[in-house]
Amino acid sequence: MAARLDSAHHGESGLICFTFNPKEGIDNPALVITDDPEPDQSLVPRLCQLKRLEGQRFGFYLWMDQSSRGFEVRDVEPWSPAEHSGLRDGDRVLEVNEEYVNNMDFYRVVRKIQSCGLLLFLLVLRREGYQQAVSTGMDLQTLAKASKGDCWSRPRLCHISRHLGHGLGMTIVPVQGQKGQYMVRTVTDGPAEKAGVCTGDRLIWLNGVMVSTLTHSTLNRIVKKSGDSVTVLVIDSESESCNVRRKMPILPVVSECCSLPHTAKTMHLVKGHDGYGFLLKQEKLAGTQLKVHVLREVDVGSPAEGAQMENGDLLLAVNGKPVESMEHENIVREIRQSGDKVTLTSISLPGRDFYRKLGISPLLFHDKSPLQDDRQQTADGCLSYPTVCVQEREETGSGFHSDCVPLSQEL
C-alpha cells in the first residue's frame, strides 16, 4: 500500500517519528522505493531473421575467433538481407535456426547456414556482451535458452508411415474458437507417437502445406489421399506461445528432424589411375523445367563404385558446398580444384522428389560435416586449424614462419 511521511516530530524516546499521507507519497529521501534494476541489454540475445532471394547471398562473413572459439559476424554488406535483419559487425552467433552452435565445429555451422534455403534465423550477442559473459563464466547456452522462456522446445518434423491395423495412429482436432488452428491426438504406441508426435501437439504443417489455410474437411481429405505416409510439422502448445511472443515463425528450417526417409549420402573419393570413375551430367527432371546434376556411368571397380555411388543419384554438394543452383561448368571446376580427393553428397531420385514436395532442401537435416577430414589432430588430441604461411627471404636463405588466422566464410 502506498504511504508517505506527512510530518516529522520527536517522540518521547528522542527518535524521529513520521506520519503517512497516502495522497502525497514519501517525503523522507531515505525511504525512496526503487524498481528492480534493468537487465544489462548487452547480455540480451537478439533474434535476426534473414530472408534472401534465389541466387542472392545473405551478405556477411562468418569468422571463427580461435582465442574464444566463438563465431563472429564480419563485413555485413550494405542493403543486404543481413543488414536489413539488424545483424551488425562484431555480433557473436549463439544459435543458427534455433540450434545452439557455440560448441560446434566451424564447418558444420557453415554447412547449416548454406543448407537452410532462403530463410536464416540467427540468435546473436553484441561483441561486448559476449566478452563480458565469457569473462564472468556465464553459460552461453543457458543465456540463449533464457531468451525463449522456460517451457520452450523446437518444433518437430515427423514422417508417419501408415500401419495396416492402426492407420496413422492420430486424429486431427480443430481448436475450439480458433479458426485454422488444429491439435493432434495420438494412439498410444501408434505410428504417429512412434514418429515423434505427442497428444496435444499443435499441427502447423502437413505435407508441405500450412494447415492454417485449410478447413478441417480439407485436412481430412488430404490425409486420406496421402497414401502410405504423411509428413507433419508439430509443436507443443507452450512452445507455440513462446514463438508467438518472440514473433518467430514455426517452419521446417528451425525444426528438429524425426524419422525422415531418403537421407542424403556422403561419399569420400580418392582419385585412381583413371580418375574417379563416373560421369556428371546436367539433365531436366521429368515433367519439369528444373535442371539437376546427375551422377552417371559409374565404372566397375572405380573409386566412385567403392564409395557406393549409384547411377542416377542427384548431386547435392561438393566438399560441403551446395551445388544444386550452380552451373554444370562451375561444379566440374569445383571437383577438379579439389585435387586427388573430393567429397560428394548425393541423394536418390525418389529422395529428391520427396523433399521437393515438402519444399525443403535434402541437405537441411544432413548434419555430418563432409569437411571434417580436412582438419588435423595434434599429438594431444586437440584440433589444429589451417594456417597461413608467409615466406621471408633473409641473408641466410629462405625461412618460414606461420601465423594462425581465424577461419572465415562468405555467406
C-alpha positions, 0 to 999 in steps of 0.5 A: 500500500502506498504511504508517505511521511506527512510530518516529522516530530520527536517522540518521547524516546528522542527518535524521529517519528513520521506520519503517512499521507497516502495522497502525497507519497514519501517525503523522507529521501531515505525511504525512496522505493526503487524498481528492480534494476534493468537487465544489462541489454548487452547480455540480451540475445537478439533474434535476426531473421534473414530472408534472401532471394534465389541466387542472392547471398545473405551478405556477411562473413562468418569468422571463427575467433580461435582465442574464444572459439566463438563465431563472429559476424564480419563485413555485413554488406550494405542493403543486404538481407543481413543488414536489413535483419539488424545483424551488425559487425562484431555480433557473436552467433549463439544459435543458427535456426534455433540450434545452439552452435557455440560448441560446434565445429566451424564447418558444420555451422557453415554447412547449416547456414548454406543448407537452410534455403532462403530463410536464416534465423540467427540468435546473436550477442553484441561483441561486448556482451559476449566478452563480458559473459565469457569473462564472468563464466556465464553459460552461453547456452543457458543465456540463449535458452533464457531468451525463449522462456522456460517451457520452450522446445523446437518444433518437430518434423515427423514422417508417419508411415501408415500401419495396416491395423492402426492407420496413422495412429492420430486424429486431427482436432480443430481448436475450439474458437480458433479458426485454422488452428488444429491439435493432434491426438495420438494412439498410444504406441501408434505410428504417429507417437512412434514418429515423434508426435505427442497428444496435444501437439499443435499441427502447423504443417502437413505435407508441405502445406500450412494447415492454417489455410485449410478447413478441417474437411480439407485436412481430412481429405488430404490425409486420406489421399496421402497414401502410405505416409504423411509428413507433419510439422508439430509443436507443443502448445507452450512452445507455440506461445513462446514463438508467438511472443518472440514473433518467430515463425514455426517452419521446417528450417528451425525444426528438429528432424524425426524419422525422415526417409531418403537421407542424403549420402556422403561419399569420400573419393580418392582419385585412381589411375583413371580418375574417379570413375563416373560421369556428371551430367546436367539433365531436366527432371521429368515433367519439369523445367528444373535442371539437376546434376546427375551422377552417371556411368559409374565404372566397375571397380572405380573409386566412385563404385567403392564409395557406393555411388549409384547411377542416377543419384542427384548431386547435392554438394561438393566438399560441403558446398551446395551445388544444386543452383550452380552451373554444370561448368562451375561444379566440374571446376569445383571437383577438379580444384579439389585435387586427388580427393573430393567429397560428394553428397548425393541423394536418390531420385525418389529422395529428391522428389520427396523433399521437393514436395515438402519444399525443403532442401535434402541437405537441411537435416544432413548434419555430418560435416563432409569437411571434417577430414580436412582438419588435423589432430595434434599429438594431444588430441586437440584440433589444429586449424589451417594456417597461413604461411608467409615466406621471408627471404633473409641473408641466410636463405629462405625461412618460414614462419606461420601465423594462425588466422581465424577461419572465415566464410562468405555467406 
